[in-house]
Amino acid sequence: QVQLVESGGGLVQAGGSLRLSCAASGNILRINVMGWYRQAPGKQRELVATLTSDGSTNIADSVKGRFTISRDNAKNTVYLQMNSPKPEDTAVYYCNAYVVGAAGVQYSYWGQGTQVTVSS
């Protein structure tokens, strides 16, 4: 089993900055992809950014140029640096990871979510 623990959410003013962290622990042989998704009230969960183990990124157009994703492979941790957030970025942010365990099988895991509220 794998656990993803998120931290860093909270209240931020529009134009400020905030950094989210997500640390993975447990039965981990390799993490192929780590990323962030978000879900605003009344809306579907959507991709924010993902980062593969070889450095390839996929970033939503709505946050491109403002948010940056990075990871520390040695610590099995992914970060989301949120610069110049807007009120429409308000949502619960979820960490996701595609993890290969000791058995060699890949599973997708989710964190519990962290609330980010951007005030205008």
C-alpha positions in Angstrom: 0.0 0.0 0.0 1.1 3.6 -0.7 0.1 6.7 1.2 0.2 10.3 -0.3 0.3 13.1 2.2 -0.4 16.6 1.0 0.5 19.8 2.7 0.7 23.6 2.1 -2.9 24.4 1.3 -4.7 27.4 2.8 -5.9 30.9 2.1 -3.9 33.1 -0.2 -4.5 36.5 -1.7 -4.8 36.8 -5.5 -1.4 37.7 -6.9 0.4 36.0 -4.0 2.1 32.6 -3.9 1.6 29.2 -2.3 3.4 25.9 -2.5 1.8 22.5 -2.2 3.8 19.4 -1.3 2.9 15.8 -1.6 5.0 13.0 -0.1 4.6 9.4 -1.1 5.5 6.5 1.3 5.0 2.8 1.5 5.5 0.0 -1.0 7.3 2.0 -3.6 9.7 0.5 -6.2 9.3 3.3 -8.7 7.0 6.3 -9.2 6.3 6.8 -12.9 4.1 9.9 -12.7 3.2 12.4 -10.0 0.8 15.2 -10.4 -1.9 17.5 -9.1 -5.6 17.7 -9.9 -8.2 20.0 -8.5 -11.9 20.0 -8.0 -14.0 23.2 -7.4 -17.5 23.0 -5.9 -20.0 21.8 -8.5 -17.3 21.0 -11.0 -15.5 17.8 -12.1 -12.0 17.0 -11.0 -9.5 18.4 -13.5 -5.8 18.0 -14.3 -3.5 20.8 -13.1 -0.1 19.4 -13.8 1.8 16.1 -14.0 5.4 15.3 -14.1 7.0 12.0 -15.2 10.1 10.4 -13.8 12.0 11.5 -16.9 11.0 15.1 -16.6 8.1 15.4 -19.1 5.3 17.7 -18.0 1.7 18.2 -18.8 0.3 21.5 -17.6 -3.3 22.8 -17.9 -3.6 25.9 -20.1 -5.4 27.7 -17.3 -2.4 27.6 -15.1 0.4 27.6 -17.6 2.9 30.4 -16.9 1.7 30.8 -13.3 2.0 27.3 -11.7 5.2 25.1 -11.7 5.4 21.4 -10.9 8.6 19.8 -9.7 9.6 16.7 -7.9 12.3 15.3 -5.6 12.7 11.7 -6.7 14.9 10.9 -3.7 12.1 12.0 -1.4 9.2 10.7 -3.5 7.8 14.2 -3.2 6.1 16.4 -5.8 5.5 20.1 -5.4 3.2 22.6 -7.0 4.4 26.2 -6.9 1.4 28.5 -7.4 2.3 32.0 -8.4 -0.2 34.8 -9.1 -3.1 32.6 -8.2 -6.6 33.8 -9.1 -9.9 33.4 -7.3 -10.9 30.8 -10.0 -8.0 28.6 -8.8 -10.0 28.0 -5.6 -10.5 24.3 -5.2 -9.5 21.2 -3.4 -6.2 20.1 -4.8 -5.4 16.4 -4.9 -2.1 14.7 -5.4 -1.9 11.7 -7.7 0.9 9.1 -8.3 1.3 6.1 -10.5 3.4 3.8 -8.4 5.1 0.5 -9.2 5.4 -1.6 -6.1 7.6 -4.5 -5.2 5.4 -6.9 -7.2 6.1 -4.9 -10.3 2.5 -3.8 -10.8 1.5 -0.1 -11.3 -1.4 1.4 -9.4 -2.8 4.9 -9.2 -3.0 6.5 -5.7 -4.7 9.7 -4.5 -4.0 11.9 -1.6 -6.8 13.1 0.7 -6.9 16.6 -0.8 -5.9 20.0 0.5 -8.1 23.1 0.2 -6.7 26.2 -1.6 -8.8 29.4 -1.3 -7.7 32.4 -3.3 -9.2 35.7 -2.1 -9.7 38.7 -4.4 
